[in-house]
Amino acid sequence: MNQNPIRYTIASEVFGNYPGYVRGVVVANDIRNGDSPAALVQMLREAEAGLRARLKPDAVAQDPRIASWREAYRAFGAKPSEFRPSMEAMARRVLKNNEIPSISTLVDIGNVLSLRRLVPAGGHAIGTLTQDIALRPATGEEEFVAFGSEVMEHPLPGEIVFVEGNTVLTRRWTWRQARHTLIVPETTALELNVDGLPPVTPVEVEEICREAMELIGRFCGGNMRYELLTQQNPSMQLS
């Protein structure tokens, strides 16, 4: 893993424009990834079943946890019917009776948490990072190559992006990830983001972070810590 100190910051504009927003960050090092064991795949199937039991397909957009993200997307100029927040896209897939494929242990853990709590929960491999990372409004000059694509894109000015320097790691806040920090079987260090907009509270985000650490420890080993990034605490040392 890169040994240069790396800071992780959320811009003041994000907190100012989206009151009550909080991001939990779980940092895990010396972990092992790979194919998910049967017990974790079963957790994923149970999370899918739990979502189907409590949410109807025709009520997805009205669910308070999803509606708050749809409104946030509208606020920075993204049509939520065209660019769905990550957990909404996953929920709609599950409610059509499709299974979420098992990708790897670390990815599956994030998906379990996202389905259980209906919040965005996504991880990034951090071993390749060389610059500070941030969640901030885009200038429009940043560069983005989506996972599975070779096409260079530029975010729209004002779009919320997660970046390393001028390289976009995730477009539209929680929409699509770049290949640069993609979690792969060889990943040994990651940071997992847990995003909360009201009605999700900081207390719940903290609970999800602790749950994430329990699952990572159980299935991947390693050592972990977490921190909440809030308007009062907008920055942390990542490494």
Summary of the structure (lengths in Angstrom):
residues: 239
radius of gyration: 16.7
end to end distance: 9.2
largest distance: 48.6
contacts: 808
relative contact order: 0.26
helix: 33%
strand: 25%
